[in-house]
Amino acid sequence: MAKGFNLESFNRDRGGAQHEQGDVEIDDKFYGCKRRKKVPRWILPEKEELGVVFRGDGMKPFISLPLENYLLLLSLIK
């Protein structure tokens, strides 16, 4: 999907190799990949929201947004 946005990307965890820096590399940055049958509904955007910002007590904030939107942002700053 990242290559569709002209981003250099590699799957670094093929065959369960468990790459020490992350599962996927996109433009020299590493990302983990998690897959579940169901994800918590509170973490998904609703209404007209683009994404969801969330955090736990004493933690840094994170954002949940569609991958296509994130890849578009990466391609625009490249």
Backbone as a printed PyTorch tensor [residue, N CA C, xyz], in Angstrom:
tensor([[[  0.8150,  -1.1900,   0.0000],
         [  0.0000,   0.0000,   0.0000],
         [  0.8680,   1.2670,   0.0000]],

        [[  1.9790,   1.2540,   0.7460],
         [  2.8570,   2.4260,   0.8250],
         [  3.4860,   2.7410,  -0.5270]],

        [[  3.7820,   1.7170,  -1.2950],
         [  4.3950,   1.9400,  -2.6060],
         [  3.4490,   2.6900,  -3.5330]],

        [[  2.1360,   2.5690,  -3.3130],
         [  1.1540,   3.3160,  -4.0830],
         [  1.2480,   4.8190,  -3.8480]],

        [[  1.8970,   5.2240,  -2.7580],
         [  2.1250,   6.6340,  -2.4430],
         [  3.5810,   7.0240,  -2.7270]],

        [[  4.2750,   6.2020,  -3.5250],
         [  5.6900,   6.4100,  -3.8700],
         [  6.5970,   6.4600,  -2.6450]],

        [[  6.2880,   5.6330,  -1.6610],
         [  7.1130,   5.5080,  -0.4620],
         [  7.8750,   4.1890,  -0.5460]],

        [[  9.1360,   4.2120,  -0.1560],
         [  9.9330,   2.9890,  -0.1360],
         [  9.5110,   2.1660,   1.0750]],

        [[  9.1330,   0.9100,   0.8500],
         [  8.6530,   0.0970,   1.9660],
         [  9.0780,  -1.3530,   1.8120]],

        [[  9.2390,  -2.0040,   2.9830],
         [  9.6620,  -3.4000,   3.0250],
         [  8.9660,  -4.1040,   4.1800]],

        [[  8.5680,  -5.3470,   3.9610],
         [  8.0740,  -6.2000,   5.0330],
         [  9.3040,  -6.8400,   5.6690]],

        [[  9.6100,  -6.4850,   6.8970],
         [ 10.8230,  -6.9730,   7.5680],
         [ 10.5770,  -8.2040,   8.4310]],

        [[  9.3530,  -8.7030,   8.4700],
         [  9.0370,  -9.8200,   9.3610],
         [  8.5130, -11.0290,   8.5910]],

        [[  8.9680, -11.2290,   7.3800],
         [  8.5000, -12.3600,   6.5760],
         [  8.9410, -13.6730,   7.2000]],

        [[  8.0280, -14.6060,   7.2580],
         [  8.3570, -15.9380,   7.7550],
         [  8.6510, -15.9810,   9.2360]],

        [[  8.1590, -14.9910,   9.9930],
         [  8.3700, -15.0090,  11.4400],
         [  9.7890, -14.6930,  11.8660]],

        [[ 10.5340, -13.9660,  11.0350],
         [ 11.9300, -13.6560,  11.3400],
         [ 12.0690, -12.7270,  12.5410]],

        [[ 11.0090, -12.0250,  12.8970],
         [ 10.9950, -11.1070,  14.0320],
         [ 12.1510, -10.1140,  13.9910]],

        [[ 12.0850,  -9.2320,  13.0080],
         [ 13.1060,  -8.1900,  12.8510],
         [ 13.1560,  -7.3560,  14.1330]],

        [[ 14.3380,  -7.0660,  14.6070],
         [ 14.4970,  -6.4150,  15.9070],
         [ 13.9890,  -4.9780,  15.9450]],

        [[ 13.8560,  -4.3150,  14.7870],
         [ 13.4220,  -2.9220,  14.7870],
         [ 11.9350,  -2.7470,  14.4960]],

        [[ 11.2850,  -3.7380,  13.9330],
         [  9.8650,  -3.6270,  13.6280],
         [  9.4690,  -4.5400,  12.4880]],

        [[  8.1780,  -4.6260,  12.2360],
         [  7.6420,  -5.5370,  11.2310],
         [  7.6950,  -4.9760,   9.8150]],

        [[  7.4570,  -3.6690,   9.6830],
         [  7.3930,  -3.0180,   8.3780],
         [  8.2870,  -1.7880,   8.4050]],

        [[  9.0180,  -1.5650,   7.3170],
         [  9.8500,  -0.3740,   7.1830],
         [  9.2740,   0.4860,   6.0710]],

        [[  8.9850,   1.7450,   6.3920],
         [  8.4850,   2.7000,   5.4070],
         [  9.3580,   3.9360,   5.4860]],

        [[ 10.0530,   4.2140,   4.3830],
         [ 10.9670,   5.3680,   4.3120],
         [ 11.8680,   5.4720,   5.5410]],

        [[ 12.5780,   4.3940,   5.8200],
         [ 13.5830,   4.3250,   6.8890],
         [ 13.0150,   4.4290,   8.3060]],

        [[ 11.7060,   4.2840,   8.4740],
         [ 11.0790,   4.2490,   9.7960],
         [ 10.4160,   2.8880,   9.9710]],

        [[ 10.4760,   2.3400,  11.1710],
         [  9.9410,   1.0070,  11.4260],
         [  8.6120,   1.0860,  12.1830]],

        [[  7.7140,   0.1680,  11.8390],
         [  6.3820,   0.1050,  12.4300],
         [  6.0670,  -1.3410,  12.7910]],

        [[  5.3850,  -1.5280,  13.8940],
         [  4.8940,  -2.8510,  14.2470],
         [  3.5510,  -3.0740,  13.5690]],

        [[  3.1940,  -4.3080,  13.3730],
         [  1.8970,  -4.6570,  12.7960],
         [  1.1450,  -5.5560,  13.7760]],

        [[ -0.0800,  -5.2070,  14.0470],
         [ -0.9360,  -5.9940,  14.9320],
         [ -2.2330,  -6.2970,  14.1870]],

        [[ -2.6810,  -7.5220,  14.2760],
         [ -3.9390,  -7.9000,  13.6330],
         [ -4.7920,  -8.6610,  14.6350]],

        [[ -6.0460,  -8.2580,  14.7480],
         [ -6.9970,  -8.9120,  15.6250],
         [ -8.3030,  -9.0800,  14.8610]],

        [[ -9.0990, -10.0630,  15.2580],
         [-10.4150, -10.2210,  14.6340],
         [-11.2610,  -8.9860,  14.8790]],

        [[-11.1730,  -8.4350,  16.0820],
         [-11.9160,  -7.2260,  16.4300],
         [-10.9930,  -6.2880,  17.1860]],

        [[-11.1330,  -5.0000,  16.9290],
         [-10.4030,  -3.9890,  17.6910],
         [-11.4250,  -3.2240,  18.5270]],

        [[-10.9940,  -2.6340,  19.6410],
         [-11.9420,  -1.8720,  20.4610],
         [-12.5960,  -0.7430,  19.6540]],

        [[-13.8980,  -0.6140,  19.7500],
         [-14.6170,   0.3910,  18.9640],
         [-14.2150,   1.8170,  19.3430]],

        [[-13.8080,   2.0220,  20.5920],
         [-13.4580,   3.3690,  21.0210],
         [-12.2050,   3.8970,  20.3360]],

        [[-11.4120,   3.0070,  19.7580],
         [-10.1740,   3.4210,  19.1110],
         [-10.3830,   3.7760,  17.6350]],

        [[-11.5910,   3.5580,  17.1150],
         [-11.9040,   3.8280,  15.7130],
         [-12.6210,   5.1680,  15.5710]],

        [[-12.3130,   5.9270,  14.5130],
         [-13.0080,   7.1960,  14.2880],
         [-14.5120,   6.9810,  14.1100]],

        [[-15.2870,   7.9570,  14.5470],
         [-16.7290,   7.9240,  14.3550],
         [-17.1820,   9.2900,  13.8560]],

        [[-18.4500,   9.4220,  13.5920],
         [-19.0260,  10.6780,  13.0910],
         [-18.2210,  11.1670,  11.8850]],

        [[-17.7430,  12.3890,  11.9320],
         [-16.9500,  12.9700,  10.8340],
         [-15.4620,  13.0370,  11.1900]],

        [[-15.0550,  12.2910,  12.2060],
         [-13.6690,  12.3520,  12.6730],
         [-12.7150,  11.7160,  11.6730]],

        [[-11.5290,  12.3040,  11.5450],
         [-10.4820,  11.7320,  10.7060],
         [ -9.7370,  10.6380,  11.4600]],

        [[ -9.5770,  10.8150,  12.7670],
         [ -8.8580,   9.8550,  13.5920],
         [ -9.2380,  10.0330,  15.0440]],

        [[ -8.5810,   9.2750,  15.9100],
         [ -8.8400,   9.3390,  17.3490],
         [ -7.5030,   9.4880,  18.0760]],

        [[ -7.4000,  10.5170,  18.9050],
         [ -6.2290,  10.7060,  19.7630],
         [ -6.5830,  10.0890,  21.1090]],

        [[ -5.6690,   9.2570,  21.6350],
         [ -5.9460,   8.5820,  22.9030],
         [ -4.6640,   8.4370,  23.7110]],

        [[ -4.8190,   8.2450,  25.0030],
         [ -3.6630,   7.9910,  25.8620],
         [ -4.1370,   7.3530,  27.1490]],

        [[ -3.2250,   6.6680,  27.7940],
         [ -3.4720,   6.1360,  29.1190],
         [ -2.9000,   7.0860,  30.1520]],

        [[ -3.2770,   6.9110,  31.4070],
         [ -2.7420,   7.7630,  32.4740],
         [ -1.2240,   7.6870,  32.4990]],

        [[ -0.5890,   8.8490,  32.4680],
         [  0.8640,   8.9210,  32.5220],
         [  1.5670,   8.4860,  31.2400]],

        [[  0.8230,   8.3570,  30.1490],
         [  1.4100,   7.9250,  28.8760],
         [  1.3740,   9.0580,  27.8590]],

        [[  2.2160,   8.9480,  26.8280],
         [  2.1680,   9.8860,  25.7100],
         [  0.9030,   9.6310,  24.8900]],

        [[  0.3730,  10.6630,  24.2360],
         [ -0.7850,  10.4450,  23.3690],
         [ -0.3880,   9.7320,  22.0710]],

        [[ -1.3120,   8.9420,  21.5530],
         [ -1.1650,   8.2570,  20.2710],
         [ -2.3570,   8.6200,  19.4100]],

        [[ -2.2800,   8.2890,  18.1260],
         [ -3.3970,   8.5730,  17.2330],
         [ -3.7500,   7.3270,  16.4270]],

        [[ -5.0190,   7.1200,  16.2430],
         [ -5.5320,   6.0350,  15.4100],
         [ -6.2000,   6.6850,  14.2010]],

        [[ -5.6960,   6.3860,  13.0140],
         [ -6.3020,   6.9040,  11.8040],
         [ -6.1220,   5.8970,  10.6800]],

        [[ -6.9230,   6.0050,   9.6250],
         [ -6.7820,   5.0690,   8.5170],
         [ -5.3640,   5.1300,   7.9190]],

        [[ -4.8290,   3.9690,   7.5860],
         [ -3.4660,   3.9000,   7.0560],
         [ -3.2980,   4.7480,   5.8070]],

        [[ -4.2980,   4.7700,   4.9480],
         [ -4.2000,   5.5690,   3.7210],
         [ -3.9580,   7.0420,   4.0380]],

        [[ -4.6210,   7.5540,   5.0660],
         [ -4.4290,   8.9630,   5.4490],
         [ -3.0220,   9.2090,   5.9560]],

        [[ -2.5050,   8.2790,   6.7500],
         [ -1.1480,   8.4160,   7.2730],
         [ -0.1220,   8.3550,   6.1370]],

        [[ -0.3120,   7.4230,   5.2200],
         [  0.6220,   7.3040,   4.0960],
         [  0.5800,   8.5530,   3.2180]],

        [[ -0.5930,   9.1180,   3.0450],
         [ -0.7010,  10.3740,   2.2870],
         [  0.0960,  11.4750,   2.9740]],

        [[ -0.0280,  11.5890,   4.2960],
         [  0.7540,  12.5900,   5.0410],
         [  2.2480,  12.3660,   4.8580]],

        [[  2.6900,  11.1240,   4.9590],
         [  4.1180,  10.8280,   4.7580],
         [  4.5730,  11.2190,   3.3650]],

        [[  3.7530,  10.9310,   2.3690],
         [  4.1440,  11.2520,   0.9770],
         [  4.1860,  12.7620,   0.7510]],

        [[  3.3520,  13.5190,   1.4410],
         [  3.3350,  14.9690,   1.2650],
         [  4.5410,  15.6480,   1.8900]],

        [[  5.0930,  15.0830,   2.9540],
         [  6.2510,  15.7020,   3.6040],
         [  7.5760,  15.2140,   3.0280]],

        [[  7.5020,  14.2940,   2.1050],
         [  8.7130,  13.7250,   1.4960],
         [  9.3190,  14.6960,   0.5090]]])
